[in-house]
Amino acid sequence: MGMSRPTLTVGLIGYQFMGKAHSNAYRQVGRFFDLPMDVRMKTVCGRNEAAVSKAAGQLGWEGYETDYRKVLDDPEIDVVDVSTPGDSHREIAVAAAKAGKIVFCEKPIGNTLGDAQEIYDAVVAGGRPSAVFHNYRKAPAVALAKQMIEEGKLGRLYHIRAVYLQDWIADPKFPLVWRLQKDKAGSGAHGDIASHIIDLGRHLLGEFDSVTGLLHTFIKQRPLAGEIDDRLGAAASTDTGEVTVDDASLFLAKFKSGAIGTFEATRFAVGRKNHNRFEINGEKGSIVFNLERMNELEYYNNEDPANVHGFRLIQATDGGHPYAGHYWPAGHIIGYEHTFINLVADAVTAIANGKSPSPNIEDGLRNQIVLDAVERSNASGGWITV
Ligand SMILES: NC(=O)c1ccc[n+]([C@@H]2O[C@H](COP(=O)([O-])OP(=O)(O)OC[C@H]3O[C@@H](n4cnc5c(N)ncnc54)[C@H](O)[C@@H]3O)[C@@H](O)[C@H]2O)c1
């Protein structure tokens, strides 16, 4: 009889957009990475039985539940993955940590800094590992940028110029879905997408020192959302309701290292679909990443001879590039969903080796501290120390 392999058994709460991305990652990860542990997809949870049972079959789960407490009560489940909207993160994540589970949580971890702190405290008290889905760190080109910075290829860092631009609610008739309601989402573009560029800023330049920012709402009334009919949309009703979150978030930042940055996140950049781009300038060179061309990293080496100065385009698809060797031969590109596979591969490997996954709940809390500082700066009009 062979030795049975160690297994990490997962229960997933929420099965729509992120639920689908995470399910795909759990399903695929062992097919591309040689992991020290198998991932078992035991239970998916949602409140609507017909929909969650269909999702279980389609996404590859052994079974389903309609109450998350059943998932927490299952002694076989090691990991509880919180992929619901922000208003239920605190309740589910705190209960999961108290039940002794490993907590994987979507970003931002809470709707408020208070929620995030409670989740962080419960996870730390539970003494189990955690992971937070800031997946863009795991794009090979971003991981390459991190490597190059650590190797000193850019020298001292001066600037980050980060934008995350979308346009999916630019139509004033787009309905009031949960993402536009403060009680459900906590904030708008700010927590949803500025949180991602904050994570990239922290990952690549280190901790924030202080921020000053502006949150703005262009369209203050929208048709109420009828029946949800796809993951971001809904049929519009004829009644209207108030938009209680920001449509756009802009801020300036100083980093503890002395670097400075600008951050802009909006859902009103007409024509931009998921334009998550940063440029970092250092004394020895510059790098540019854009999610819409996510397999590429632009690199300007200021130490090249002046007659060949210019940005070069690195295809981060070579076996020597981070993550790339787990997939295809050089030039055979990967996509959005692979960032989640890479994140899960790293988290499972860390857990199997008794290490803390990265990013984890502390990154979630530190991210939320920056989000909160920008919100306070918007209210007070001044600089806020992070
Ligand atoms: N990492 C990323 O890039 C990324 C992208 C999108 C969303 N998110 C985050 O993921 C989370 C979920 O967003 P989404 O886009 O998947 O939302 P969604 O609306 O597509 O799906 C939410 C799911 O949660 C379920 N749900 C809601 N309340 C529940 C409860 N109390 N118990 C059980 N199930 C419940 C819904 O039925 C649905 O299945 C949010 O925190 C969001 O900010 C992260």
The ligand as an SDF file (V2000), in Angstrom:
LIG
                    3D

 44 48  0  0  0  0  0  0  0  0999 V2000
   -8.9220   39.3530   -6.3590 N   0  0  0  0  0  0  0  0  0  0  0  0
   -9.6170   39.9990   -7.2840 C   0  0  0  0  0  0  0  0  0  0  0  0
   -9.0960   40.3970   -8.2870 O   0  0  0  0  0  0  0  0  0  0  0  0
  -11.0930   40.2170   -7.0900 C   0  0  0  0  0  0  0  0  0  0  0  0
  -11.9340   40.4250   -8.2030 C   0  0  0  0  0  0  0  0  0  0  0  0
  -13.3040   40.5560   -7.9930 C   0  0  0  0  0  0  0  0  0  0  0  0
  -13.8080   40.5280   -6.7110 C   0  0  0  0  0  0  0  0  0  0  0  0
  -12.9800   40.3690   -5.6450 N   0  0  0  0  0  0  0  0  0  0  0  0
  -13.4990   40.2920   -4.2640 C   0  0  0  0  0  0  0  0  0  0  0  0
  -14.1320   39.0310   -4.1110 O   0  0  0  0  0  0  0  0  0  0  0  0
  -15.2640   39.1300   -3.2460 C   0  0  0  0  0  0  0  0  0  0  0  0
  -16.4730   38.5840   -3.9760 C   0  0  0  0  0  0  0  0  0  0  0  0
  -16.6710   39.3180   -5.1790 O   0  0  0  0  0  0  0  0  0  0  0  0
  -17.2770   38.6430   -6.4830 P   0  0  0  0  0  0  0  0  0  0  0  0
  -16.9450   39.5260   -7.6210 O   0  0  0  0  0  0  0  0  0  0  0  0
  -16.9040   37.2180   -6.5420 O   0  0  0  0  0  0  0  0  0  0  0  0
  -18.8240   38.7770   -6.1280 O   0  0  0  0  0  0  0  0  0  0  0  0
  -20.0520   38.0330   -6.8350 P   0  0  0  0  0  0  0  0  0  0  0  0
  -21.2230   38.9050   -6.6080 O   0  0  0  0  0  0  0  0  0  0  0  0
  -19.6770   37.6220   -8.2140 O   0  0  0  0  0  0  0  0  0  0  0  0
  -20.1690   36.6840   -5.9740 O   0  0  0  0  0  0  0  0  0  0  0  0
  -20.4440   36.7170   -4.5890 C   0  0  0  0  0  0  0  0  0  0  0  0
  -20.8760   35.3450   -4.1290 C   0  0  0  0  0  0  0  0  0  0  0  0
  -21.1020   35.3520   -2.7100 O   0  0  0  0  0  0  0  0  0  0  0  0
  -22.3470   34.7070   -2.4300 C   0  0  0  0  0  0  0  0  0  0  0  0
  -22.7820   35.1630   -1.1100 N   0  0  0  0  0  0  0  0  0  0  0  0
  -23.0730   36.4370   -0.7190 C   0  0  0  0  0  0  0  0  0  0  0  0
  -23.3770   36.4590    0.5990 N   0  0  0  0  0  0  0  0  0  0  0  0
  -23.2660   35.1810    1.0570 C   0  0  0  0  0  0  0  0  0  0  0  0
  -23.4520   34.5460    2.3270 C   0  0  0  0  0  0  0  0  0  0  0  0
  -23.8120   35.2590    3.4020 N   0  0  0  0  0  0  0  0  0  0  0  0
  -23.2320   33.1990    2.4380 N   0  0  0  0  0  0  0  0  0  0  0  0
  -22.8510   32.4900    1.3530 C   0  0  0  0  0  0  0  0  0  0  0  0
  -22.6700   33.0240    0.1250 N   0  0  0  0  0  0  0  0  0  0  0  0
  -22.8790   34.3560   -0.0230 C   0  0  0  0  0  0  0  0  0  0  0  0
  -23.1850   35.1030   -3.6090 C   0  0  0  0  0  0  0  0  0  0  0  0
  -24.3170   34.2850   -3.7500 O   0  0  0  0  0  0  0  0  0  0  0  0
  -22.1870   34.8880   -4.7510 C   0  0  0  0  0  0  0  0  0  0  0  0
  -22.0390   33.5120   -5.0580 O   0  0  0  0  0  0  0  0  0  0  0  0
  -15.3480   40.5990   -2.8480 C   0  0  0  0  0  0  0  0  0  0  0  0
  -14.6810   40.7690   -1.6210 O   0  0  0  0  0  0  0  0  0  0  0  0
  -14.5720   41.3130   -3.9400 C   0  0  0  0  0  0  0  0  0  0  0  0
  -13.9950   42.5360   -3.5200 O   0  0  0  0  0  0  0  0  0  0  0  0
  -11.6450   40.2030   -5.8260 C   0  0  0  0  0  0  0  0  0  0  0  0
  1  2  1  0
  2  3  2  0
  2  4  1  0
  4  5  1  0
  4 44  2  0
  5  6  2  0
  6  7  1  0
  7  8  2  0
  8  9  1  0
  8 44  1  0
  9 10  1  0
  9 42  1  0
 10 11  1  0
 11 12  1  0
 11 40  1  0
 12 13  1  0
 13 14  1  0
 14 15  2  0
 14 16  1  0
 14 17  1  0
 17 18  1  0
 18 19  2  0
 18 20  1  0
 18 21  1  0
 21 22  1  0
 22 23  1  0
 23 24  1  0
 23 38  1  0
 24 25  1  0
 25 26  1  0
 25 36  1  0
 26 27  1  0
 26 35  1  0
 27 28  2  0
 28 29  1  0
 29 30  1  0
 29 35  2  0
 30 31  1  0
 30 32  2  0
 32 33  1  0
 33 34  2  0
 34 35  1  0
 36 37  1  0
 36 38  1  0
 38 39  1  0
 40 41  1  0
 40 42  1  0
 42 43  1  0
M  CHG  2   8   1  16  -1
M  END
$$$$
